[in-house]
Amino acid sequence: MTMGMLASLFFGFVPALFFAYILYWLDRYEKEPKILLGGVFLWGAIVAAGSAFIINTFLDIGVYLFTQSDWVTELAGGSIIAPFVEETLKGLAIFIVFLLFRKEFDSIMDGIVYAGVAALGFAAIENAYYIYNYGFKETGWQGLWFLAFVRIILVGWQHPFYTAFTGIGLAASRLSRNLFGKLIFPVLGIGMAMFTHAFHNTMATFLSGLEGLAIGTFVDWT
């Protein structure tokens, strides 16, 4: 394993674990079990990220074979396929906690924490992959440092931001007193997760360079 790969893994996982600790700290009144938080983090890093890579790649190839267009494939992959696949896979971790550990999932904050930690697990792998493949392998250490700055400092909270809507939706369902609310809130939650994810990716596709980065960063921090 090269130093570049080790550095990429470091910048992928260490900041993600630090951000996860921030979420744990913010849950001041009723801390969630660390074993559950560790479980959803690993789900995001292993199950969600691994499955998303396979499914996204398979569907992207299908779009390209059908359209024979690199641009359409990039747009469909970023704006439709990735948001749907990734938010569904990350959301499954939250849904499992929602179903099996009801006593640990009884507030909006709980939904945000579980969603954020699962998303940070996903982000850890994704960031390490991007930093190594599109940073270090293309332009060496300069590229690694630049992408680490972008992925950690500028858009480090992007995945937790998207997936938090799924957690909020499930938490609102748990707290709702009527059947309509119990059914509609999870749908609205994951719908918002997919929409914000798709909006960010679409801006990145249409607006390259600093303009796209600025808008994407604004979305993630507001």
N, C-alpha and C positions, 0 to 999 in steps of 0.2 A: 504494500500500500504506500503510495507516494505521499510526500508532504502536502502537495496540493489537495489530494483527496482527504487527508486527515484534517487539514484546515477547513475544507468545505463541510465536512461532517461536524466539526466544532462549531462553525458559524450557523449550521443548520439546527443543531440540537441544544446547545447551551443557551442561546437567546430564547428559544421556544420554551425551555424549562423555566427560565427566569420569568417570562411572561405568564406562564402557568402559575407560578408562585404568586405573582401579583394578583391574579384572579382568586386564588385561594385566600390570600390576605384580605381582599376586598369583601369576602363573605364573612363579615365580622360576627354575626349573631349565631349562626348554626353551621359550623364547619362541615364540609362534606368528607366522607371517609377517604383517606388517602389511597386505599386500595382500589376504590371505584374510580377515583381520578386517574390513577396510574393505568387502570384498565382502559378507560376511554382514550387516554393519550396513546397507548400502544395500539388500540384499534385504529385510531387516526393514522398513525405512522406505518403500521404494517398492513392491516386489512384494507382500510380505505385507500391509502396511497397506492398500494400494490395492485388492488383491483382496478382502481381508476386508470392507472397506467396502461393496463392490458385492454380495458374496455374502450378508453379514449383512442388508443392506437388502432384498434380493430375498426371502430366506427369512422375514424378519420380516413383510413384506407378505403373504406366503403364509399365515403363521400367523394374521394378523389377518383376512384374507378368509375363512379357514376357521372361526375361532372367534368373530369379531366382538367380541373382548374385548381391551381395552387391557392389562388386568392379566395375562392369560394370555400375550399377546404379549411383554410386558416380561419375564415370568418365563422363558418359553421362549427368548427372545433372549439373556438374560443367563446363564441356567443351563445351556442345552443348545447353542444355535447358536453363540454367540461362543466358548466354550471349545473346541468341536470344530473350528470353522473356523480360528480364530486359532492354536491350537497346532499344527494340521496345517500351516498355511502357514509359520509360523516354523520348524517342525521340518524342512521341506523344505530350508532353507538348511544345516542341520546335516547332513542326510542326504547332500547333494551333496558336502560336504567329506569326510564319512565314506567315500563311494564313490570319489571321484576323487583325494583327497589322503591316502592311507592313512598315509604316513610322518608326516604332520602331525597325525594323530588316533590316538594310541596310549596315552592315559592318561585316567583319570577327570577330571583337571583340564582336559585338552584339551576334553572334552565340555562341561564347565561353562563354560569360556571362550567357545567358539564359540556355545553356546546363549545365554549371557548377552548377548553382543554383538549377536547377531541380534535378541534380544528388546528390547534397548535401542534399536535402530533402529526397531522397531515402536512402542515407547513414545514415542520422540521425536515422531513424527507424531501419535499418539493424544493425548499430553499437550498439544501445541500446539493441536490441534483443540478439546479440552475447555476449555482455558484461555481460548481466544478466544470460542468459541460459548456456553459456559455460565458463563463468568466475565465477560469484558470486555463482550460484547454485551448481557448481561442486567443487570449492575449496575455497569458501568464499571470503573475502576481498582481499586476496593475488591474487586470480585469476581475480577478478574484476580490480584491479590496473594494472595487467600485460596485460590483454586484452585491457583495455582502452589505455595503452601506444602503443600497437601494432596497434590498429584500428585507433587511432587519430594521433599519431606522425609518425609512420612508413608508414602506407598505408592510411592516411587520405584523400589523394587526388586521390585515385584510381578511384572512380566512376566519379568524374569530368574529370579526364584524359580520360577515355574511351568515355564518352558521348560528350566531346568537339569535337570529330571527326564528330559526327552527326551535331552539330551546325555549324562547319566549312563547311561541305558539303552543308547545306541549305543556308548558307551565300554566298558561292561561286556560287551556283545556282542563287541566287538573283542578283549577280553582273555580271553573265555571259551574253554575248551579243548574244549567239547563242543557238539554241534549244538543240543541243547535250549536251552542257555544263549544261544547265538548268536541263536536265534529268539525266545525268550521275553523277554529283557531289553529289547529295543526296544519291545515291546508294553507291558510293565510301565511303562517310562519315560514314554512318551507318554500312557499311561493315567493315571499320577499327575499329569502336567502338566495334563491336562484336568480331573481331579478337583479339584485345588487351585484351579484357575482357576474352576471351576463353584462350588465352596464359597464362595469369596470373593464372587463375583457374587450368589449366592443370599442370603448374609447382607446384602449391600447392598440387595437387593430387599425382604426381609422386615423388616429392622431399619433404619429410616431414621434420619437425624440422627446424633448423636454416638455412640449405642450401636452402630449398624452400622459407623460409621467406626472405632470402637475395636476391634471384633472383626476387621474386615478388616485393620487395621494389625497386630494381634497375629498373625494368620495369616501375613502377609507377613514379619514379623521373627522368626518362630520356626521 
